[in-house]
Amino acid sequence: MNKRSSKKEFLLIIPIIVLVLIMVPLFIPHKEPFFQFAKVSNENYAGNYSVQVYFISWYGCPYGGSDSWGLYIALSNYGQLNVTPNYSDVEAVPLTQNQTVVGAVPGLIFNSFAPKSIVDFHPIYLLNRIYPNGTALLPNGTMIPWSKILSVELNELKKEVPSWVYNLIYEYQIQLPYENGEPIAELGNPPHIASTIIITGPRGTWMLIGYDQQVYYGAPGVLALFARQNPYAPLLLLEMIQQHNIPPGLSFIYEEGVQINDIILKAM
């Protein structure tokens, strides 16, 4: 092969390499924030040098109860939390990938947060309880039928949070298909906005819908079993955390706190 022919083939290969480099990102699976934290944007929605943490949930949510312990551990580094120990509604929750447990998950209701750093926290509760008789209770005490939960939640969310929070939740819970072509909000029984954590700061925005299965898949189930065996489980667990005495069987709570704190630091 002469030098001219070799050079010609090399020049033909260059556009192919460039095309492959352009196309490769299109085929890389996009990590979605369903049951795992994922970076959903490089945008700093806080608009300044602060880190803003939003927790959207409801009083009776077992996944929100699971999330609350890690949030408490992480956010205690950045301010003063006022909380109320709480039990979720009784539901079948995951213990393993093949087994569920029926029970109430111990958790915390976040009443307020007094920041002592650049990190701020905004807990938003859209519902109080969901009853098996086809009704639900709003935080203000109003009863509504199951058929109205999702529309009422979306209307309330639009009033209580910045538009970017609403838009992210609408995109990932209402518009995007999650399972069998259904969006995640429609998969609940009844359909409702799933508990969500959003963390935004100068280095981008992260999101978690549900609880973090990457840290520990059976977190809600283990917590429900702990509640069966321990009266006043939410208060007992809160005291254990405050005394830095989390038992080995519940160490995933601490691991979740570390995970959330790591993302807060990434967002700074």
Beta strands, then each sheet from edge to edge (+ up, - down):
strand 1: 38-41
strand 2: 51-57
strand 3: 79-87
strand 4: 91-96
strand 5: 99-103
strand 6: 106-115
strand 7: 119-125
strand 8: 129-131
strand 9: 135-137
strand 10: 143-145
strand 11: 177-179
strand 12: 182-183
strand 13: 196-201
strand 14: 204-209
sheet 1: 1+ 14- 13+ 2- 7-
sheet 2: 3+ 6-
sheet 3: 4+ 5-
sheet 4: 8+ 9- 10+
sheet 5: 11+ 12-
end
